[in-house]
Amino acid sequence: MNGVRAEDGILKVVHPGGSVEIHTRPILASQVMNRNPRHLVTRPDVFKFPWIVVDPDALLNPGHVFYIVPYRTIYRLLRDNENNVHGQQHQRRTETHEKEDGLKLKSCLKKGVNAHRTNQNKRVTFSVPSCKGCTKM
């Protein structure tokens, strides 16, 4: 998909399989989305900036390239980007504290203790304690 370049007077809409729609007149993003359910219209830099998607009311003008990306791909990119950003921020804060204090931070957690856990064990349930004096509504 990276090989698709913008050309003057031609609007290119790149599908997930790599096929390219070519238009010579402007079209609405909503028209493209209606033909491709559960997909969004994005700019080519969607893999760097997944939070930037084209508004359905936007007019797609010739001379530009747009990608049609499934919702689930955008969701995964946003999730991975968020996890990556939080990890980098934590690492920067740790390095900053080490520089300021001149001390090495050491983890108090044993490595590998929770290695056997899976995603299914990460659910949290909340229960409200019952009260003898309370009445149910």
KAHUZI-V888316 format. One record per backbone hydrogen bond with DSSP energy under -0.5 kcal/mol. NH is the residue of the N-H (numbers start at 1). CO is the residue of the C=O. E is the energy in kcal/mol with one decimal. If there is no record, write none. Layout:
nh-><NH NH>
co-><CO CO>
e-><E E>
This chain:
nh-><4 5 7 10 11 12 12 13 14 14 15 15 18 21 23 27 29 30 31 32 33 34 35 36 39 40 42 42 43 44 46 47 48 49 52 53 54 58 60 60 61 63 64 66 67 68 69 69 71 74 75 76 77 78 79 80 81 82 83 84 85 86 87 88 89 90 91 92 93 94 95 96 97 98 99 100 101 102 113 115 117 121 122 123 129 134>
co-><1 3 10 7 23 10 64 21 12 66 13 19 15 13 11 60 58 56 28 28 29 30 31 32 36 69 40 67 52 65 43 44 45 45 49 51 41 55 27 58 59 10 61 12 42 14 40 67 38 70 71 72 73 74 75 76 77 78 79 80 81 82 83 84 85 86 87 88 89 90 91 92 93 94 95 96 97 98 110 112 114 118 119 120 127 131>
e-><-1.4 -0.5 -0.7 -1.7 -3.4 -0.5 -2.3 -2.4 -0.5 -3.0 -0.5 -3.1 -2.0 -3.1 -2.7 -1.7 -2.5 -1.9 -0.6 -1.2 -2.4 -2.4 -1.4 -0.8 -1.0 -3.1 -0.5 -2.9 -0.6 -0.5 -1.3 -0.5 -1.4 -2.5 -1.7 -0.8 -2.9 -2.1 -3.6 -0.6 -0.7 -1.9 -0.8 -2.5 -2.5 -2.7 -2.8 -0.6 -2.3 -1.8 -2.8 -2.4 -2.6 -2.7 -2.7 -2.9 -2.5 -2.5 -2.3 -2.3 -2.6 -2.4 -2.0 -2.2 -2.5 -2.3 -2.2 -2.4 -2.5 -2.4 -2.4 -2.4 -2.5 -2.2 -2.1 -2.6 -2.7 -1.9 -1.1 -0.9 -1.4 -1.4 -1.7 -0.6 -0.6 -0.7>
